[in-house]
Amino acid sequence: MNLVEKLEPIIIFSAVLIGILASNINIAQHTNYLINIFLCLMIYGLFLEVNLNELKNSFRNIKFTLTSLIINFIWTPLFGYWIGSIFLNGNLDILIGFFMLIITPCTDWYLVFTKLAKGDLNLNLSILPLNLILQIILLPIYLIIFFSSKNSIDYTQIIYSILIIIIIPFITAQITKFVLITSLKERAINIISDLEIWFLSLAVFCIFSSQGKLLFENLNFLITIFLPLIIFFIVNSLVDLLISKKINFTYPEYVSLTMTTLARNSPLALAIAIISFQNHELVSIALVIGPLIELPILYIISKFCLWIKNTKLFSFHDYTI
């Protein structure tokens, strides 16, 4: 993990603060276009890193794969919508933003916390492409299932956002990897990967600089997102622990399950939200607030996992790492 990766939460938080401070300055007339460009570049970099040929590796540990998929794509959407409806029912946009955050498993920084807690890094690397593909497919479906009755879903905008933010960067990334020779390909992937956090931060800056006033006007709603997020992390971490013990996971498998079912992919959800909900800025702002809460909690949970291992509070199938 290089210095930039270690400072990622600080970089994002700084982009939020600078954006808020610049919210009274008319820095750009076409902020939405800038946000889309920066997010497309970030997603393009993500697709460059994903090796689709490794997708089959996700199925080698069938027990782990099935368990993580059931938690991520069946249990979590149901549980997330339930707790969101209880605590965020007063503001539909915040609820949608919270729900989009909850149902998209992370595809990057969860690996950092897996390594920190001494989990099975290769196992989480192997399931990454499967998580990415499934959340892209299921996100619009879940939005339609849970929110179409509230007249809050514009189907054409969702299709358009998938095209702009997902399909075009995906095709461009595959063309890039096909055209470049191996040495240039690796260099390009490394350069773009290092720039991803900056593309995301620039998008975050643009969001808050253009919506700073709206943020302060609805600060009470954003504060309420803290409680359901904390409940989500606590309940799911306990679910992961109990299931891992019940089905005889090793300690590394338990850590990998915990991180892949707790860490969320807010950048992808944010990219889709910005285009799909153009007149509902609080959806995007809720997604930006998410990581500021999530990252410290993941660090605490990684230490909790190590504490469980060291104290042998729960006896796993195999303690060998």
C-alpha positions in Angstrom: 0.0 0.0 0.0 1.7 3.2 -1.2 1.5 6.6 0.5 -1.4 7.9 -1.6 -3.5 4.8 -0.7 -2.8 5.3 3.0 -3.9 8.9 2.7 -7.0 8.2 0.6 -9.6 9.0 3.3 -7.7 12.3 4.1 -7.6 13.2 0.4 -11.4 12.6 -0.1 -12.2 14.5 3.1 -10.0 17.4 2.0 -11.8 17.5 -1.3 -15.1 17.7 0.6 -13.9 20.6 2.8 -12.3 22.5 -0.1 -15.4 22.0 -2.1 -17.6 23.4 0.7 -15.4 26.4 1.1 -15.6 27.1 -2.6 -19.3 26.7 -2.7 -19.9 30.4 -2.7 -17.5 30.9 -5.6 -18.8 30.4 -9.2 -15.8 28.4 -10.3 -17.4 26.6 -13.2 -20.6 26.9 -15.3 -20.5 23.3 -16.4 -19.9 21.5 -13.1 -22.0 18.5 -14.0 -20.0 17.8 -17.1 -16.8 18.0 -15.1 -18.1 15.5 -12.6 -19.1 13.1 -15.3 -15.7 13.4 -16.9 -13.8 12.8 -13.7 -16.0 9.8 -12.7 -15.7 8.2 -16.2 -11.9 8.5 -15.9 -12.0 6.9 -12.5 -14.2 4.0 -13.6 -12.1 3.5 -16.7 -9.1 3.1 -14.4 -11.0 0.5 -12.3 -11.8 -1.5 -15.4 -8.2 -1.4 -16.5 -7.2 -3.2 -13.3 -9.9 -5.9 -13.4 -8.7 -9.1 -15.2 -11.9 -10.7 -16.5 -10.0 -13.9 -17.3 -9.7 -14.4 -13.5 -13.5 -14.5 -13.1 -13.6 -18.2 -13.0 -11.3 -18.2 -9.9 -14.2 -16.8 -7.9 -15.9 -20.1 -8.1 -13.0 -22.3 -6.9 -13.9 -21.8 -3.2 -17.6 -22.5 -3.7 -18.6 -22.2 0.0 -17.0 -18.8 0.3 -18.4 -17.5 -3.0 -21.9 -18.6 -2.3 -21.8 -17.2 1.3 -20.5 -13.8 0.3 -23.0 -13.5 -2.7 -26.0 -14.4 -0.5 -24.9 -11.8 2.1 -24.0 -9.1 -0.4 -26.8 -9.4 -2.9 -29.8 -10.9 -1.0 -29.4 -10.2 2.7 -27.8 -6.8 2.5 -30.4 -5.2 0.1 -33.3 -6.4 2.2 -31.7 -5.4 5.5 -30.4 -2.1 4.1 -33.8 -1.1 2.8 -35.4 -2.0 6.1 -33.1 0.0 8.3 -33.0 2.9 5.8 -36.8 3.0 5.8 -36.9 3.2 9.6 -34.3 6.0 10.0 -34.4 7.9 6.7 -38.0 7.8 5.7 -38.3 11.5 6.1 -36.2 12.2 3.0 -36.5 10.0 -0.1 -33.3 11.3 -1.7 -31.1 10.5 1.3 -32.8 7.0 1.6 -32.0 6.3 -2.1 -28.4 7.4 -1.6 -28.0 5.3 1.5 -29.5 2.3 -0.3 -27.2 2.7 -3.3 -24.3 2.8 -1.0 -25.4 -0.3 1.0 -26.0 -2.6 -2.0 -22.7 -2.0 -3.9 -19.8 -4.2 -2.5 -16.4 -2.5 -2.6 -13.9 -3.3 -5.3 -10.8 -1.6 -4.1 -10.0 -0.5 -0.5 -11.5 -3.6 1.1 -8.3 -5.3 0.0 -6.3 -3.0 2.2 -8.3 -3.9 5.3 -8.3 -7.6 4.3 -4.5 -7.4 4.4 -4.4 -5.4 7.6 -6.5 -8.0 9.4 -4.5 -10.9 7.9 -7.3 -12.2 5.8 -7.0 -14.2 2.5 -6.1 -11.5 0.0 -6.1 -13.9 -3.0 -9.6 -15.0 -2.1 -10.9 -11.5 -2.1 -9.0 -10.7 -5.3 -10.6 -13.6 -7.0 -14.1 -12.6 -6.1 -13.6 -8.9 -7.1 -14.7 -9.3 -10.8 -17.8 -11.2 -9.8 -18.8 -8.6 -7.3 -18.2 -5.8 -9.8 -20.3 -7.4 -12.6 -23.2 -8.4 -10.3 -23.5 -5.0 -8.7 -23.6 -3.3 -12.1 -26.4 -5.7 -13.2 -28.4 -5.7 -10.0 -28.1 -2.1 -8.9 -30.7 -0.7 -11.4 -32.9 -3.8 -10.8 -33.0 -3.2 -7.0 -33.7 0.5 -7.5 -36.7 -0.4 -9.6 -37.9 -3.0 -7.2 -37.7 -0.9 -4.1 -38.4 2.7 -5.4 -40.4 2.5 -8.6 -43.6 2.7 -6.6 -42.5 6.0 -5.1 -42.3 7.5 -8.6 -38.7 8.4 -8.0 -37.0 6.3 -10.7 -36.5 7.5 -14.2 -35.7 4.3 -16.2 -34.3 6.2 -19.2 -31.8 8.0 -16.9 -30.7 4.8 -15.3 -30.0 3.2 -18.7 -28.2 6.4 -19.8 -26.1 6.4 -16.7 -25.1 2.8 -17.2 -24.1 3.6 -20.8 -22.1 6.7 -20.0 -20.5 5.6 -16.7 -20.1 1.8 -17.1 -20.3 0.6 -20.7 -18.2 3.2 -22.4 -15.4 3.1 -19.8 -15.5 -0.7 -19.9 -15.3 -0.9 -23.7 -12.5 1.7 -23.7 -10.6 -0.1 -21.1 -10.8 -3.4 -23.0 -9.7 -1.7 -26.2 -6.8 -0.2 -24.3 -5.6 -3.5 -23.0 -6.0 -5.2 -26.4 -4.1 -2.5 -28.3 -1.2 -1.9 -25.9 1.7 -4.4 -25.7 2.3 -6.0 -22.3 5.0 -3.6 -21.0 3.0 -0.5 -22.1 -0.2 -2.0 -20.8 1.2 -2.5 -17.3 2.7 1.0 -17.2 -0.6 2.5 -18.3 -2.6 0.6 -15.7 -0.2 1.7 -13.0 -0.4 5.3 -14.0 -4.2 5.4 -14.3 -4.5 3.4 -11.0 -2.4 6.1 -9.2 -4.7 8.8 -10.6 -8.0 7.2 -9.7 -8.1 8.8 -6.2 -7.4 12.2 -7.8 -10.2 11.8 -10.4 -12.6 10.8 -7.6 -11.5 13.7 -5.4 -12.0 16.2 -8.2 -15.5 14.8 -8.8 -16.2 15.1 -5.0 -14.8 18.7 -5.0 -17.1 19.6 -7.9 -20.1 18.1 -6.2 -19.6 19.9 -2.9 -18.6 23.2 -4.5 -21.8 23.2 -6.5 -24.1 21.8 -3.8 -22.5 23.3 -0.6 -25.5 25.5 0.1 -27.9 22.5 -0.3 -25.7 20.5 2.1 -26.0 23.0 4.9 -29.8 23.4 4.3 -30.2 19.6 4.8 -27.6 19.0 7.4 -30.1 17.4 9.7 -30.9 14.7 7.2 -27.2 13.9 6.6 -26.6 13.5 10.3 -29.3 10.9 10.4 -27.4 8.7 7.9 -24.8 8.0 10.6 -27.0 5.8 12.8 -28.3 3.4 10.0 -24.8 3.1 8.6 -23.3 2.2 12.0 -26.2 -0.3 12.6 -25.4 -1.9 9.2 -21.7 -2.3 10.0 -22.4 -3.7 13.5 -25.1 -6.2 12.5 -23.3 -7.4 9.3 -20.0 -7.9 11.2 -21.9 -10.1 13.7 -23.6 -12.0 10.9 -20.2 -12.6 9.3 -18.7 -13.8 12.5 -21.6 -16.2 13.4 -21.9 -17.6 9.8 -18.1 -18.1 9.6 -18.1 -20.1 12.8 -21.2 -22.0 11.8 -19.9 -23.2 8.4 -16.3 -23.8 9.7 -14.4 -21.0 7.9 -10.8 -20.5 8.6 -9.7 -17.2 10.2 -8.5 -15.8 6.9 -11.7 -16.8 5.2 -13.7 -15.1 8.0 -11.7 -11.9 7.5 -12.2 -12.0 3.8 -15.9 -12.5 4.2 -16.2 -9.7 6.7 -14.4 -7.2 4.5 -16.1 -8.0 1.2 -19.5 -7.8 2.8 -18.9 -4.6 4.8 -16.9 -2.4 2.5 -19.0 -0.5 0.0 -18.3 0.7 -3.5 -19.4 4.3 -3.2 -17.5 5.6 -6.3 -19.5 3.4 -8.6 -22.8 4.1 -7.0 -21.9 7.8 -7.0 -21.2 7.7 -10.7 -24.5 6.2 -11.5 -26.4 8.5 -9.1 -25.1 11.7 -10.5 -26.5 10.9 -13.9 -29.6 9.0 -12.9 -30.8 11.5 -10.3 -29.7 14.8 -11.8 -32.3 16.9 -10.0 -31.9 15.1 -6.7 -28.5 16.2 -5.5 -28.9 14.8 -1.9 -28.7 11.3 -3.4 -25.1 12.1 -4.5 -24.2 13.9 -1.3 -25.3 11.0 0.8 -23.0 8.7 -1.2 -20.1 11.1 -0.7 -20.7 11.2 3.1 -20.7 7.4 3.3 -17.0 6.8 2.9 -16.2 9.4 5.6 -18.0 7.2 8.0 -17.1 3.8 6.5 -13.3 4.0 6.4 -12.7 4.6 10.1 -15.2 1.9 10.9 -13.5 -0.6 8.6 -10.2 0.2 10.4 -11.8 -0.5 13.8 -13.3 -3.8 12.5 -10.0 -4.9 11.1 -8.5 -4.5 14.6 -11.5 -6.2 16.1 -10.8 -9.2 13.8 -7.2 -9.4 15.0 -8.4 -9.2 18.6 -10.7 -12.1 18.1 -7.9 -14.1 16.5 -5.4 -13.3 19.3 -7.8 -13.9 22.2 -9.2 -17.0 20.5 -12.6 -15.8 21.6 -14.1 -17.8 18.7 -12.3 -21.0 17.6 -12.1 -21.1 13.8 -11.6 -24.2 11.8 -7.9 -23.4 11.2 -5.8 -20.6 12.7 -3.0 -20.9 10.2 -2.5 -17.9 8.0 
